[in-house]
Amino acid sequence: MEFRPIEIKVISAKDLKDVNLFTKMDVYAVVSINGDYRTAQRTPVDKDCGSNPKWNYTMRFTIDEAIARQNRLYLVFTLKSERQLGDRDIGTVQVPIKELLDQNDNKGEHNVSYSVKRPNGKPKGVVDFSYKFGDKFNQPVPQPPPVPGAEAVFVNKHGDNDHKPVMAYPPPSTGYPAGTSSAHPYPPPPPPQGAMAGYPYPPPGGSYPPYGYQQAPPVAPGYGYAGYPPQGGYGYPPVQKPQKPKKSGMGAGLGLGLAGGLLGGMLIGDMVDDAYDAGLGDGLDFDF
């Protein structure tokens, strides 16, 4: 199996769709092979870059060249805007690796540009990156592990095969150690836990007590029937007045009001962004 390293430098993007309504976008890019999260690598966030972020960030991947030559591998760029209440997709770029292999002339880096496609399918913006391929290398195919319990074949010194099976593992030890006496090789097993004992012999001079209900034993002196506990008197229980809550200070109320106003402003801003992007933004989008 032939593999080949590829080095990608994500340089910049231009003229991206602004998905923020009130603030400047903080943009980063995630690059992967065929969108597989196990191969994903991410650039740093370009703060307050708006629609024209710059990264100059280098990533390295390893590809199976035979699969790439069959046009089955793609570099996937996903551009995102970082936000407090959830990042938002700006657009994606899919680059066939076969196309990069066909343009490769083993003369160093190649600079290319590809169009960005927004989530609604419309093109908007461009991504610039460079790439170069490394030398091919072979990776041996891993052999399957031996099957447990398989039999080996005995071969004598003359080289002929007698087909005498030999166990792959030593036989397990069987039996128990010999006892101290030949008449009783093993000690008697202990009685099981929780087992009921046998019935006792009848008392001397008589038999078991007569069948039927027996008279209860007399109550010991000093003890008697306690009876029911005394009941409380009739009527409603006394009503307890609820305690008045303590008055909170003016400082605590002012702090809660400021925190609520800040959180509400962030929520309203993101809600307006979502509504604008879902309806009004697409309706008034004059991209050419």
Protein Blocks (a to p, Z undefined) as FASTA:
>chain_A
ZZdddddddfbdehiacfbfkbccdddddddeehiaklgccddddehkljmccfkpacdd
dddfklmmnopaccddddddddfkopadfbdcdddfklmmmmpgoiajaddddddddfko
paedjdddddddddddddddddddddehiacddddfkopaehiacdfbdcddedjdddfb
fklmbacddddehiacddddddehiacddedddddddddehiacebjaddddeddddddd
ddddddddfklmmmmmmmmmmmmmmmmmmmmmmmmmmmmmmmmpccZZ
